[in-house]
């Protein structure tokens, strides 16, 4: 699939992005490459592979949960707390 400059402009418009002509050309090429790679992935036969199977032989690391268990330990490790809550920086203005 080929993504032309006009499609990039449409996507940028929907995303409310202002792109220069050079960026439009660049994203046109990059999106075309990405979609070509996705087409390759679609052709793979993965019916017999379950998502949770580990093929490399490495074991998944299990963290020691005792370090973070309990409300007191969580609050103790938080950078800033108020009463029984963790304070975070606001995301809305």
Backbone as JSON Lines, residues from 0, in Angstrom:
{"i":0,"aa":"X","n":[0.85,-1.18,0.0],"ca":[0.0,0.0,0.0],"c":[0.89,1.23,0.0]}
{"i":1,"aa":"X","n":[0.53,2.19,-0.81],"ca":[1.31,3.41,-0.94],"c":[0.52,4.58,-0.33]}
{"i":2,"aa":"X","n":[1.16,5.29,0.59],"ca":[0.55,6.47,1.21],"c":[1.12,7.69,0.51]}
{"i":3,"aa":"X","n":[0.28,8.41,-0.19],"ca":[0.77,9.6,-0.89],"c":[0.67,10.83,0.01]}
{"i":4,"aa":"X","n":[1.2,11.93,-0.5],"ca":[1.25,13.18,0.27],"c":[-0.15,13.67,0.63]}
{"i":5,"aa":"X","n":[-1.1,13.47,-0.26],"ca":[-2.47,13.91,0.01],"c":[-3.06,13.18,1.22]}
{"i":6,"aa":"X","n":[-2.79,11.87,1.33],"ca":[-3.28,11.12,2.48],"c":[-2.6,11.56,3.78]}
{"i":7,"aa":"X","n":[-1.31,11.86,3.69],"ca":[-0.59,12.38,4.86],"c":[-1.2,13.7,5.29]}
{"i":8,"aa":"X","n":[-1.53,14.57,4.34],"ca":[-2.16,15.85,4.67],"c":[-3.51,15.64,5.35]}
{"i":9,"aa":"X","n":[-4.26,14.65,4.87],"ca":[-5.57,14.35,5.48],"c":[-5.39,13.85,6.93]}
{"i":10,"aa":"X","n":[-4.45,12.95,7.13],"ca":[-4.19,12.43,8.48],"c":[-3.72,13.56,9.39]}
{"i":11,"aa":"X","n":[-2.83,14.41,8.89],"ca":[-2.34,15.55,9.68],"c":[-3.47,16.49,10.03]}
{"i":12,"aa":"X","n":[-4.38,16.71,9.1],"ca":[-5.53,17.58,9.35],"c":[-6.41,16.98,10.44]}
{"i":13,"aa":"X","n":[-6.68,15.68,10.36],"ca":[-7.5,15.03,11.4],"c":[-6.82,15.09,12.77]}
{"i":14,"aa":"X","n":[-5.5,15.03,12.75],"ca":[-4.73,15.05,14.0],"c":[-4.4,16.46,14.45]}
{"i":15,"aa":"X","n":[-4.83,17.44,13.66],"ca":[-4.55,18.85,13.94],"c":[-3.05,19.13,14.03]}
{"i":16,"aa":"X","n":[-2.32,18.54,13.09],"ca":[-0.87,18.75,13.01],"c":[-0.55,19.64,11.82]}
{"i":17,"aa":"X","n":[0.39,20.5,11.99],"ca":[0.86,21.32,10.89],"c":[2.22,20.76,10.46]}
{"i":18,"aa":"X","n":[2.26,20.25,9.23],"ca":[3.48,19.64,8.73],"c":[4.05,20.46,7.59]}
{"i":19,"aa":"X","n":[5.37,20.52,7.55],"ca":[6.04,21.18,6.42],"c":[6.0,20.24,5.22]}
{"i":20,"aa":"X","n":[6.33,20.76,4.05],"ca":[6.35,19.92,2.84],"c":[7.35,18.78,2.99]}
{"i":21,"aa":"X","n":[8.5,19.07,3.6],"ca":[9.52,18.03,3.81],"c":[8.99,16.93,4.74]}
{"i":22,"aa":"X","n":[8.27,17.34,5.78],"ca":[7.71,16.35,6.71],"c":[6.65,15.5,6.03]}
{"i":23,"aa":"X","n":[5.84,16.11,5.17],"ca":[4.81,15.36,4.45],"c":[5.45,14.3,3.56]}
{"i":24,"aa":"X","n":[6.51,14.66,2.87],"ca":[7.22,13.7,2.03],"c":[7.84,12.59,2.87]}
{"i":25,"aa":"X","n":[8.46,12.99,3.97],"ca":[9.11,12.02,4.85],"c":[8.09,11.03,5.41]}
{"i":26,"aa":"X","n":[6.96,11.52,5.93],"ca":[5.95,10.65,6.51],"c":[5.28,9.78,5.45]}
{"i":27,"aa":"X","n":[5.17,10.29,4.24],"ca":[4.62,9.5,3.15],"c":[5.5,8.27,2.91]}
{"i":28,"aa":"X","n":[6.81,8.48,2.84],"ca":[7.74,7.37,2.64],"c":[7.72,6.41,3.83]}
{"i":29,"aa":"X","n":[7.79,6.97,5.05],"ca":[7.86,6.13,6.25],"c":[6.58,5.31,6.46]}
{"i":30,"aa":"X","n":[5.43,5.92,6.25],"ca":[4.17,5.19,6.42],"c":[4.03,4.09,5.37]}
{"i":31,"aa":"X","n":[4.5,4.34,4.17],"ca":[4.47,3.32,3.12],"c":[5.33,2.12,3.53]}
{"i":32,"aa":"X","n":[6.51,2.38,4.07],"ca":[7.39,1.3,4.53],"c":[6.76,0.54,5.68]}
{"i":33,"aa":"X","n":[6.16,1.24,6.63],"ca":[5.52,0.6,7.78],"c":[4.37,-0.3,7.33]}
{"i":34,"aa":"X","n":[3.54,0.2,6.43],"ca":[2.41,-0.6,5.96],"c":[2.87,-1.8,5.15]}
{"i":35,"aa":"X","n":[3.96,-1.67,4.4],"ca":[4.51,-2.81,3.66],"c":[4.99,-3.88,4.64]}
{"i":36,"aa":"X","n":[5.6,-3.45,5.74],"ca":[6.06,-4.4,6.76],"c":[4.87,-5.1,7.42]}
{"i":37,"aa":"X","n":[3.81,-4.37,7.69],"ca":[2.6,-4.96,8.27],"c":[2.02,-6.0,7.32]}
{"i":38,"aa":"X","n":[2.05,-5.72,6.02],"ca":[1.57,-6.71,5.04],"c":[2.4,-7.99,5.1]}
{"i":39,"aa":"X","n":[3.72,-7.85,5.3],"ca":[4.57,-9.04,5.46],"c":[4.17,-9.82,6.7]}
{"i":40,"aa":"X","n":[3.91,-9.11,7.8],"ca":[3.53,-9.78,9.05],"c":[2.2,-10.51,8.91]}
{"i":41,"aa":"X","n":[1.29,-9.95,8.13],"ca":[-0.01,-10.58,7.94],"c":[0.11,-11.93,7.25]}
{"i":42,"aa":"X","n":[1.16,-12.12,6.47],"ca":[1.34,-13.37,5.73],"c":[1.92,-14.49,6.59]}
{"i":43,"aa":"X","n":[2.4,-14.18,7.78],"ca":[2.98,-15.2,8.66],"c":[1.9,-16.15,9.15]}
{"i":44,"aa":"X","n":[2.26,-17.41,9.25],"ca":[1.36,-18.43,9.78],"c":[1.63,-18.57,11.28]}
{"i":45,"aa":"X","n":[0.74,-18.04,12.08],"ca":[0.93,-18.05,13.54],"c":[-0.2,-18.78,14.26]}
{"i":46,"aa":"X","n":[-0.95,-19.57,13.53],"ca":[-2.09,-20.27,14.13],"c":[-1.67,-21.2,15.27]}
{"i":47,"aa":"X","n":[-0.51,-21.82,15.15],"ca":[-0.08,-22.8,16.14],"c":[0.72,-22.17,17.29]}
{"i":48,"aa":"X","n":[0.92,-20.88,17.26],"ca":[1.72,-20.21,18.29],"c":[0.78,-19.44,19.21]}
{"i":49,"aa":"X","n":[0.85,-19.76,20.48],"ca":[0.03,-19.06,21.46],"c":[0.8,-17.83,21.96]}
{"i":50,"aa":"X","n":[0.13,-16.73,22.25],"ca":[0.81,-15.49,22.63],"c":[1.66,-15.63,23.89]}
{"i":51,"aa":"X","n":[1.34,-16.57,24.75],"ca":[2.07,-16.68,26.01],"c":[3.21,-17.69,25.94]}
{"i":52,"aa":"X","n":[3.45,-18.31,24.8],"ca":[4.53,-19.27,24.69],"c":[5.87,-18.55,24.63]}
{"i":53,"aa":"X","n":[6.82,-19.09,25.36],"ca":[8.17,-18.53,25.38],"c":[9.04,-19.38,24.47]}
{"i":54,"aa":"X","n":[9.55,-18.82,23.39],"ca":[10.32,-19.59,22.41],"c":[11.83,-19.46,22.62]}
{"i":55,"aa":"X","n":[12.27,-18.46,23.34],"ca":[13.7,-18.22,23.45],"c":[14.37,-19.09,24.5]}
{"i":56,"aa":"X","n":[13.6,-19.7,25.38],"ca":[14.19,-20.51,26.44],"c":[14.47,-19.72,27.7]}
{"i":57,"aa":"X","n":[14.35,-18.4,27.63],"ca":[14.58,-17.57,28.82],"c":[13.33,-17.57,29.69]}
{"i":58,"aa":"X","n":[13.54,-17.55,30.96],"ca":[12.41,-17.49,31.89],"c":[12.04,-16.04,32.15]}
{"i":59,"aa":"X","n":[10.77,-15.78,32.29],"ca":[10.3,-14.44,32.61],"c":[10.66,-14.13,34.05]}
{"i":60,"aa":"X","n":[11.19,-12.96,34.27],"ca":[11.6,-12.56,35.61],"c":[10.38,-12.23,36.46]}
{"i":61,"aa":"X","n":[10.34,-12.75,37.65],"ca":[9.26,-12.44,38.57],"c":[9.83,-11.55,39.67]}
{"i":62,"aa":"X","n":[9.32,-10.34,39.76],"ca":[9.8,-9.41,40.78],"c":[9.36,-9.85,42.16]}
{"i":63,"aa":"X","n":[10.16,-9.49,43.13],"ca":[9.82,-9.78,44.52],"c":[8.74,-8.79,44.95]}
{"i":64,"aa":"X","n":[7.54,-9.28,45.17],"ca":[6.43,-8.4,45.49],"c":[6.49,-7.86,46.92]}
{"i":65,"aa":"X","n":[7.3,-8.42,47.75],"ca":[7.34,-7.98,49.14],"c":[7.82,-6.53,49.26]}
{"i":66,"aa":"X","n":[8.63,-6.07,48.31],"ca":[9.13,-4.7,48.38],"c":[8.01,-3.67,48.27]}
{"i":67,"aa":"X","n":[6.92,-4.01,47.57],"ca":[5.87,-3.04,47.33],"c":[4.54,-3.43,47.97]}
{"i":68,"aa":"X","n":[4.52,-4.52,48.71],"ca":[3.26,-5.0,49.27],"c":[2.77,-4.07,50.38]}
{"i":69,"aa":"X","n":[1.48,-3.85,50.42],"ca":[0.88,-3.08,51.5],"c":[0.81,-1.6,51.24]}
{"i":70,"aa":"X","n":[-0.26,-0.99,51.72],"ca":[-0.49,0.45,51.55],"c":[0.62,1.27,52.19]}
{"i":71,"aa":"X","n":[1.08,0.85,53.35],"ca":[2.1,1.63,54.07],"c":[3.39,1.71,53.27]}
{"i":72,"aa":"X","n":[3.81,0.58,52.7],"ca":[5.05,0.58,51.91],"c":[4.9,1.41,50.64]}
{"i":73,"aa":"X","n":[3.74,1.33,50.02],"ca":[3.51,2.11,48.8],"c":[3.56,3.6,49.13]}
{"i":74,"aa":"X","n":[2.86,4.01,50.18],"ca":[2.86,5.43,50.56],"c":[4.24,5.88,51.01]}
{"i":75,"aa":"X","n":[4.97,4.99,51.69],"ca":[6.31,5.32,52.16],"c":[7.25,5.57,50.98]}
{"i":76,"aa":"X","n":[7.06,4.84,49.87],"ca":[7.93,4.98,48.71],"c":[7.48,6.06,47.73]}
{"i":77,"aa":"X","n":[6.31,6.62,47.94],"ca":[5.8,7.67,47.03],"c":[6.54,8.98,47.29]}
{"i":78,"aa":"X","n":[6.8,9.76,46.23],"ca":[7.52,11.03,46.42],"c":[6.74,12.05,47.24]}
{"i":79,"aa":"X","n":[5.38,12.06,47.11],"ca":[4.59,13.03,47.85],"c":[3.24,12.39,48.18]}
{"i":80,"aa":"X","n":[2.82,12.52,49.44],"ca":[1.56,11.93,49.86],"c":[0.71,12.95,50.61]}
{"i":81,"aa":"X","n":[-0.58,12.68,50.68],"ca":[-1.51,13.49,51.44],"c":[-2.53,12.53,52.03]}
{"i":82,"aa":"X","n":[-2.64,12.51,53.36],"ca":[-3.5,11.57,54.07],"c":[-3.12,10.15,53.65]}
{"i":83,"aa":"X","n":[-4.01,9.42,53.02],"ca":[-3.69,8.06,52.57],"c":[-3.64,7.97,51.05]}
{"i":84,"aa":"X","n":[-3.24,9.06,50.39],"ca":[-3.2,9.09,48.94],"c":[-1.84,9.56,48.45]}
{"i":85,"aa":"X","n":[-1.5,9.14,47.24],"ca":[-0.29,9.62,46.59],"c":[-0.65,10.87,45.8]}
{"i":86,"aa":"X","n":[0.1,11.94,46.02],"ca":[-0.14,13.19,45.29],"c":[0.65,13.17,43.99]}
{"i":87,"aa":"X","n":[-0.03,13.55,42.92],"ca":[0.64,13.66,41.62],"c":[0.39,15.04,41.04]}
{"i":88,"aa":"X","n":[1.21,15.41,40.1],"ca":[1.07,16.7,39.44],"c":[-0.2,16.69,38.59]}
{"i":89,"aa":"X","n":[-0.95,17.77,38.61],"ca":[-2.19,17.86,37.85],"c":[-1.95,17.76,36.35]}
{"i":90,"aa":"X","n":[-2.9,17.17,35.65],"ca":[-2.77,17.05,34.21],"c":[-3.72,17.98,33.47]}
{"i":91,"aa":"X","n":[-4.67,18.56,34.18],"ca":[-5.62,19.49,33.56],"c":[-5.33,20.89,34.07]}
{"i":92,"aa":"X","n":[-5.53,21.87,33.21],"ca":[-5.29,23.27,33.62],"c":[-6.61,23.95,33.87]}
